[in-house]
Amino acid sequence: MAKITWSELLSVGNEEIDNQHKRWIEIFNTSHDKMMSCDYSLLSRIGIDALKQMMEYVQMHFEFEENYMQQINYPALLEHKLQHEFFKLQLDKINQDFENGISKLNSEIIKLIENWLIGHIQKEDQKYKTFIAALGNKDDNKPDL
């Protein structure tokens, strides 16, 4: 599994959200390195720590992003929020499994997060970028951001 490299293809056109996505990718890459290169006996503890760090960041980022979408009157906000909730539930489930002694492979966790980061940013987050661009093409209907 490879680390994630930021590219402009991931940009949503909002500097703060792009910076948060970049930070999230940094957290992912750091976790990836730790989880894939350490002593096998430490893997589950590193997995738990990486997961908790990811969960904390997810909460802050999703809240910020949802507030942004609300400010711009993004019509698919509810659907986007539901996707965020589903991902948080996936992370919560993995965390609860760890706490109950049911360990997951660190590679499984990394793959889940990697798929979410790349897939969600490239597909779903790009939709509000397109929405903002369309507003810019209308007669002064663009919100003050």
trRosetta pair geometry for C-beta under 8 A, 3 or more apart (Angstrom, degrees):
i j d omega theta_ij theta_ji phi_ij phi_ji
1 32 6.9 -130 110 -149 113 115
1 36 7.1 -146 58 -87 104 145
1 107 6.3 166 -11 -146 138 91
1 110 5.8 115 120 120 163 130
1 111 6.4 -117 -107 -78 141 81
1 114 6.8 -154 -170 -27 120 165
3 28 7.6 141 -152 115 77 93
3 29 4.4 53 -155 -125 119 97
3 32 5.4 167 -99 82 82 155
3 33 7.4 8 -82 -52 124 86
4 25 4.8 -113 93 -148 121 104
4 28 5.8 21 21 97 123 136
4 29 6.3 -121 42 -65 76 96
4 114 6.4 -178 -56 -134 113 87
4 117 6.2 -55 -86 107 167 141
4 118 6.5 -154 -121 -64 123 101
5 25 8.0 101 -126 175 8 139
6 10 6.1 -105 -151 48 66 139
6 21 7.6 124 -118 117 107 97
6 22 5.3 11 -92 -114 149 87
6 25 5.7 158 -64 68 91 166
7 10 5.7 107 62 2 63 96
8 11 5.0 -23 -159 -3 56 123
9 122 6.6 10 142 -116 99 99
10 18 7.7 124 112 -134 87 84
10 21 6.2 -170 149 141 117 144
10 118 7.8 -80 -100 -128 114 58
10 121 5.0 17 -152 137 91 133
10 122 6.4 -59 -104 -74 67 75
11 18 5.2 5 -130 -109 75 126
11 129 7.7 106 120 -112 66 150
12 17 5.3 -43 59 102 129 130
12 18 6.2 -162 34 -66 78 81
12 21 7.4 128 -2 -22 109 146
12 121 7.3 -109 -51 -160 106 83
12 125 4.9 -78 -88 153 128 107
12 126 6.7 -134 -110 -90 78 43
12 128 6.6 23 -169 76 119 95
12 129 4.5 -141 -161 -65 63 113
13 18 7.7 143 17 -48 12 119
13 129 4.7 127 11 -136 118 100
13 132 6.2 -164 93 75 140 141
13 133 7.4 -175 -58 -56 173 94
14 17 4.2 48 86 24 113 111
14 18 6.3 169 80 -15 54 87
14 68 6.6 69 -168 -166 170 150
14 129 7.9 -133 -12 -95 88 85
14 132 8.0 148 -55 -32 99 169
14 145 7.6 -104 -117 171 104 144
15 18 5.7 -57 -143 39 27 112
15 19 6.2 28 157 -20 64 106
16 19 5.7 -54 -148 35 29 111
16 20 6.5 29 152 -18 63 104
16 64 7.3 -121 136 167 118 132
16 68 7.9 -177 79 -83 119 139
17 20 5.4 -51 -147 36 36 113
17 21 6.3 38 152 -19 66 102
17 64 7.2 179 -94 121 79 112
17 65 5.9 89 -121 -101 116 89
17 68 6.5 -69 -60 6 125 173
17 125 7.6 -179 155 -162 133 128
18 21 5.6 -52 -148 37 32 112
18 22 6.3 36 151 -21 65 104
19 22 5.5 -50 -147 35 34 114
19 23 6.4 36 151 -20 65 103
20 23 5.6 -50 -147 35 34 112
20 24 6.3 37 151 -21 65 104
20 60 8.0 -148 -143 113 125 97
20 61 4.9 150 167 -121 129 102
20 64 6.5 177 -74 77 166 146
20 65 7.6 -143 85 -56 151 98
21 24 5.5 -51 -147 35 33 115
21 25 6.4 36 152 -20 64 103
21 61 7.9 113 -71 -152 53 136
21 117 7.8 132 -158 -159 87 93
21 121 5.8 99 -141 -115 136 138
21 125 7.8 122 -84 157 139 175
22 25 5.6 -53 -151 35 32 112
22 26 6.6 37 148 -22 64 101
23 26 5.4 -49 -152 32 35 115
23 27 6.5 37 149 -19 66 100
23 57 7.3 -155 120 -151 105 130
24 27 5.6 -49 -151 34 34 112
24 28 6.4 38 148 -20 64 104
24 57 5.9 157 -105 144 82 135
24 58 7.9 86 -125 -79 121 60
24 61 6.2 17 -67 -71 128 163
24 117 6.5 -178 126 -120 117 116
25 28 5.4 -50 -147 37 34 116
25 29 6.2 33 154 -19 67 105
25 117 6.5 128 -90 -175 76 144
26 29 5.8 -54 -144 37 30 108
26 30 6.3 29 156 -18 65 106
27 30 5.9 -56 -147 38 28 110
27 31 6.2 27 155 -16 64 110
27 53 6.0 -160 -162 132 120 114
27 54 6.2 154 136 -91 128 70
27 57 5.7 -151 -8 -17 172 167
28 31 5.8 -62 -149 40 27 109
28 32 6.1 34 152 -27 65 107
28 54 7.4 70 -82 -104 69 113
28 110 7.8 114 -168 -145 87 76
28 113 5.8 -172 -121 132 109 124
28 114 6.8 129 -173 -83 134 68
28 117 6.1 -37 -63 -44 161 160
29 32 5.3 -47 -144 32 32 118
29 33 6.5 34 156 -20 63 101
30 33 5.9 -52 -152 33 30 110
30 34 6.5 25 153 -14 64 108
30 50 8.0 -174 101 -121 81 103
31 34 5.8 -58 -147 40 32 109
31 35 5.8 22 160 -14 69 114
31 46 7.9 152 -153 160 71 92
31 50 3.6 108 -138 -146 116 125
31 53 7.0 -170 -74 67 120 126
31 54 6.8 -7 -49 -52 163 112
31 110 7.1 -177 117 -101 102 91
31 113 7.8 8 85 74 143 163
32 35 6.1 -64 -140 42 22 104
32 36 5.9 -1 169 -2 63 120
32 110 5.5 98 -108 -137 80 126
32 114 7.9 69 -87 -68 124 113
33 36 6.5 -72 -138 46 19 96
33 37 5.8 -25 179 16 60 124
34 37 7.0 -84 -132 47 14 87
34 38 5.9 9 -178 -29 59 124
34 46 5.0 -157 142 -168 110 129
34 50 6.5 178 72 -68 127 123
35 38 7.1 -49 -121 18 15 107
35 43 6.6 75 -153 -146 68 81
35 46 5.5 180 -91 120 65 119
35 47 5.9 81 -119 -82 115 73
35 50 6.0 -48 -53 -11 117 161
35 106 3.9 -169 -175 173 117 136
35 107 7.6 172 136 -62 118 48
35 109 7.3 -123 -147 70 163 116
35 110 6.0 -173 84 -57 147 121
36 106 7.0 -159 -66 112 57 127
36 107 7.3 80 -95 -84 93 83
36 110 7.3 23 -52 -55 106 165
38 42 4.9 -75 139 78 127 121
38 43 6.4 167 78 -78 104 64
38 46 5.8 127 40 -32 153 160
39 42 4.7 73 71 10 92 108
39 43 7.6 -133 96 -36 49 75
40 43 5.6 -25 -159 -17 41 119
42 45 5.5 -65 -165 47 63 109
42 46 5.5 59 140 -23 89 109
43 46 5.8 -63 -145 41 29 108
43 47 6.0 33 157 -24 67 108
43 106 5.3 -115 -174 -27 104 131
44 47 5.4 -51 -146 35 33 117
44 48 6.4 36 155 -20 65 102
44 98 6.9 162 -175 -140 97 101
44 103 5.0 -62 -113 -127 123 129
44 106 7.8 -138 -87 -57 40 98
45 48 5.8 -51 -150 34 32 111
45 49 6.4 30 153 -16 64 107
46 49 5.7 -55 -146 40 32 110
46 50 6.1 32 156 -19 67 108
46 106 7.0 9 90 -107 101 140
47 50 5.9 -56 -143 38 27 109
47 51 6.1 28 157 -20 63 110
47 98 7.0 -165 108 -105 107 135
47 103 7.6 98 68 -157 152 94
47 104 7.0 -171 170 71 149 86
47 106 4.5 -130 -86 -97 113 91
47 109 5.8 133 -154 18 104 157
48 51 5.7 -58 -148 37 27 113
48 52 6.4 27 156 -19 64 106
48 95 7.4 99 -139 -131 75 71
48 98 5.0 158 -96 169 100 153
49 52 5.8 -54 -147 35 30 110
49 53 6.4 29 155 -17 64 106
50 53 5.8 -56 -150 37 31 111
50 54 6.2 32 152 -19 65 108
50 106 7.8 71 43 -144 144 103
50 109 7.3 118 93 125 120 139
51 54 5.6 -55 -147 37 31 113
51 55 6.2 33 154 -23 66 106
51 91 6.5 166 -167 -162 95 92
51 94 6.1 -137 -138 109 144 118
51 95 5.6 180 137 -83 132 88
51 98 7.1 165 49 -12 156 154
51 109 6.2 -78 -79 -160 106 142
52 55 5.6 -52 -145 34 31 113
52 56 6.5 33 155 -19 64 103
52 95 7.1 104 -76 -119 70 122
53 56 5.9 -54 -152 34 31 111
53 57 6.5 25 153 -14 64 108
54 57 5.8 -60 -149 40 31 108
54 58 6.0 38 153 -27 67 107
54 91 6.6 -143 106 -134 110 136
54 113 6.2 -73 -147 -116 153 140
55 58 5.6 -49 -143 32 30 116
55 59 6.7 35 157 -23 61 101
55 88 7.5 94 -140 -141 84 78
55 91 5.1 167 -92 146 95 137
55 92 7.5 105 -125 -72 130 62
55 95 6.6 14 -56 -58 151 145
56 59 6.1 -53 -156 28 29 111
56 60 6.9 20 153 -9 62 107
57 60 5.9 -60 -153 40 35 107
57 61 5.9 27 156 -15 71 114
58 61 6.0 -62 -140 43 26 106
58 62 5.8 22 165 -17 66 112
58 84 8.0 159 175 -163 98 90
58 87 7.1 -145 -157 118 137 113
58 88 6.2 166 133 -94 135 85
58 91 6.6 165 19 3 165 166
59 62 6.3 -57 -140 37 20 106
59 63 6.4 21 159 -18 58 111
59 88 7.5 83 -80 -116 72 125
60 63 6.0 -63 -153 36 26 112
60 64 6.4 22 155 -16 64 109
61 64 5.8 -58 -150 37 31 110
61 65 6.0 26 157 -16 68 111
62 65 5.7 -56 -141 41 30 109
62 66 6.0 29 160 -18 66 109
62 84 4.4 125 -143 -159 129 136
62 88 7.3 -61 -11 -56 167 120
63 66 6.0 -58 -144 38 24 108
63 67 6.4 26 156 -19 61 107
64 67 5.9 -58 -152 35 28 111
64 68 6.4 31 151 -21 64 106
65 68 5.5 -52 -151 33 33 115
65 69 6.5 31 152 -17 65 104
65 80 8.0 -121 131 150 111 128
65 84 7.8 172 76 -87 124 140
65 125 7.7 -67 -154 -116 136 106
66 69 5.6 -51 -145 37 34 110
66 70 6.4 38 152 -22 64 103
66 77 6.9 96 -151 -162 77 99
66 80 7.2 174 -103 107 80 111
66 81 5.8 66 -118 -93 126 95
66 84 7.0 -78 -60 4 117 165
67 70 5.6 -53 -150 34 32 114
67 71 6.5 36 151 -23 64 103
68 71 5.7 -54 -152 32 32 113
68 72 6.6 12 157 -4 65 108
68 128 7.9 97 115 151 105 153
69 72 6.1 -63 -146 45 32 100
69 74 3.9 -58 -168 27 88 139
69 77 4.7 155 130 -107 121 96
69 80 6.3 -143 -132 70 175 153
69 128 5.7 -88 -108 -115 98 149
70 73 7.5 26 -178 -77 34 36
70 74 7.3 -62 -61 27 24 92
70 77 6.1 82 -77 -131 64 153
71 143 6.6 161 146 138 78 152
71 145 7.0 109 125 -112 126 78
72 128 7.0 108 77 -169 144 108
72 131 7.1 113 134 114 128 119
72 132 6.3 -47 -159 -87 149 93
72 135 7.5 -130 -171 -19 103 162
72 143 5.2 -161 -122 36 60 142
72 145 6.8 6 -81 -85 101 112
73 143 6.8 149 11 -53 99 139
74 77 4.8 117 83 -60 95 88
74 80 7.3 0 120 5 135 146
74 128 5.1 -24 -121 -118 139 108
74 131 5.7 95 -125 106 85 166
75 131 7.4 -171 19 -128 88 138
76 79 4.7 -47 -175 44 86 116
76 80 5.6 93 123 -28 87 99
76 127 6.3 -28 54 131 148 139
76 128 7.7 -134 58 -71 105 85
76 131 7.9 -150 20 -63 103 145
77 80 5.6 -61 -147 38 30 112
77 81 6.2 33 156 -22 67 106
78 81 5.7 -52 -147 34 30 113
78 82 6.5 33 153 -21 63 104
79 82 5.6 -52 -152 32 33 114
79 83 6.8 35 150 -19 63 101
80 83 5.7 -52 -156 32 35 113
80 84 6.7 37 147 -18 65 103
80 124 6.3 142 -120 173 88 117
80 127 7.9 -154 -81 69 117 127
80 128 7.5 22 -85 -45 157 120
81 84 5.5 -53 -152 35 36 114
81 85 6.3 38 150 -21 67 104
82 85 5.5 -50 -146 35 34 114
82 86 6.4 38 153 -22 64 102
83 86 5.7 -50 -148 33 32 113
83 87 6.6 30 154 -16 64 104
83 120 6.9 155 150 -127 130 113
83 124 6.1 -132 100 -135 171 164
84 87 5.9 -58 -153 36 31 109
84 88 6.4 30 152 -18 66 107
85 88 5.6 -54 -147 37 33 111
85 89 6.3 36 153 -21 65 104
86 89 5.6 -53 -151 34 31 114
86 90 6.6 36 150 -22 63 101
87 90 5.5 -49 -153 30 36 115
87 91 6.6 32 151 -15 66 102
87 116 5.5 102 -130 -138 127 139
87 120 7.4 -12 -66 -69 149 152
88 91 5.7 -54 -150 38 35 110
88 92 6.1 38 150 -22 67 106
89 92 5.4 -51 -142 38 33 115
89 93 6.3 38 155 -24 65 103
90 93 5.8 -52 -149 31 29 113
90 94 6.7 27 153 -15 62 104
90 112 6.5 -161 151 -179 132 134
91 94 5.8 -54 -151 36 34 110
91 95 6.2 34 151 -19 66 108
92 95 5.6 -58 -148 39 31 113
92 96 6.2 30 155 -18 67 106
93 96 5.8 -53 -145 37 29 109
93 97 6.4 34 153 -22 63 104
94 97 5.6 -52 -151 34 31 115
94 98 6.6 35 150 -20 63 102
94 104 5.6 -47 -146 1 97 153
94 109 6.1 118 -169 -106 153 101
94 112 7.5 -175 -55 58 148 164
95 98 5.7 -52 -153 32 33 113
95 99 6.5 29 151 -16 65 106
96 99 5.5 -55 -146 40 35 111
96 100 6.1 23 156 -9 68 111
97 100 5.9 -66 -145 47 28 103
97 102 4.0 -78 -171 81 87 108
97 103 7.4 157 135 -85 99 14
97 104 6.2 70 101 -35 139 103
98 101 7.9 60 178 -55 28 13
98 102 7.1 -84 -64 68 24 62
98 103 6.4 56 -113 -107 67 58
98 104 7.1 -66 -66 12 87 92
104 108 5.0 -110 169 74 103 130
104 109 5.7 110 107 -49 126 96
105 108 4.2 98 65 -6 89 103
105 109 7.3 -161 95 -3 52 80
106 109 5.6 -52 -152 36 41 111
106 110 6.1 42 150 -20 70 106
107 110 5.5 -51 -143 39 34 114
107 111 6.1 36 156 -22 65 106
108 111 5.9 -54 -147 35 27 110
108 112 6.5 31 153 -21 61 105
109 112 5.8 -54 -152 33 31 113
109 113 6.4 21 156 -11 65 108
110 113 6.1 -63 -149 42 29 105
110 114 5.9 30 155 -21 67 112
111 114 5.6 -53 -139 39 29 113
111 115 6.1 31 159 -19 64 107
112 115 6.1 -58 -150 36 24 109
112 116 6.4 22 153 -17 61 109
113 116 5.6 -55 -148 37 32 112
113 117 6.1 32 156 -20 67 106
114 117 5.9 -54 -144 36 28 109
114 118 6.3 10 166 -2 65 110
115 118 6.5 -64 -140 47 23 97
115 119 5.4 9 170 -5 64 125
116 119 6.2 -64 -128 49 17 102
116 120 5.3 6 179 -10 62 122
117 120 6.6 -57 -127 40 11 100
117 121 6.1 -1 172 -6 54 117
118 121 6.4 -65 -141 42 19 102
118 122 5.8 4 169 -6 61 120
119 122 6.3 -67 -138 44 19 101
119 123 5.8 -15 175 11 62 119
119 124 7.9 45 134 -1 69 99
120 123 6.6 -71 -131 51 18 89
120 124 4.9 -34 -161 36 63 120
120 125 6.3 66 141 -19 72 99
121 124 7.5 -29 -67 54 11 79
121 125 4.7 -21 -139 30 46 135
121 126 7.5 78 154 -35 48 83
122 125 7.6 45 -3 46 14 94
122 126 6.3 1 176 -25 31 126
123 126 6.3 -82 -166 28 9 111
123 127 7.6 14 149 -30 52 99
124 127 5.9 -44 -167 9 38 115
125 128 6.4 -51 -165 32 48 100
125 129 6.9 51 140 -18 69 104
126 129 5.1 -52 -154 36 46 119
126 130 6.3 49 149 -22 72 100
127 130 5.7 -50 -151 35 33 112
127 131 6.4 40 148 -23 64 104
128 131 5.0 -43 -144 33 42 121
128 132 6.4 47 154 -20 66 98
129 132 5.9 -52 -152 35 31 109
129 133 6.5 31 149 -18 63 106
130 133 5.6 -54 -147 37 33 113
130 134 6.4 35 153 -21 66 104
131 134 5.8 -55 -152 34 29 111
131 135 6.7 33 149 -21 62 103
132 135 5.5 -51 -152 31 35 114
132 136 6.6 38 150 -22 64 103
132 142 7.6 64 -165 -140 70 99
132 145 7.9 8 -136 -41 126 152
133 136 5.6 -53 -155 31 35 115
133 137 6.9 31 149 -18 63 105
134 137 5.7 -57 -155 34 37 111
134 138 7.1 37 149 -24 65 102
135 138 5.8 -57 -156 26 39 111
135 141 5.7 -119 -159 99 82 90
135 142 4.5 119 136 -102 104 70
135 143 7.0 -24 168 2 156 75
136 142 5.1 45 -88 -85 55 135
138 141 4.3 -21 101 32 124 119
138 142 7.2 156 58 -45 89 73
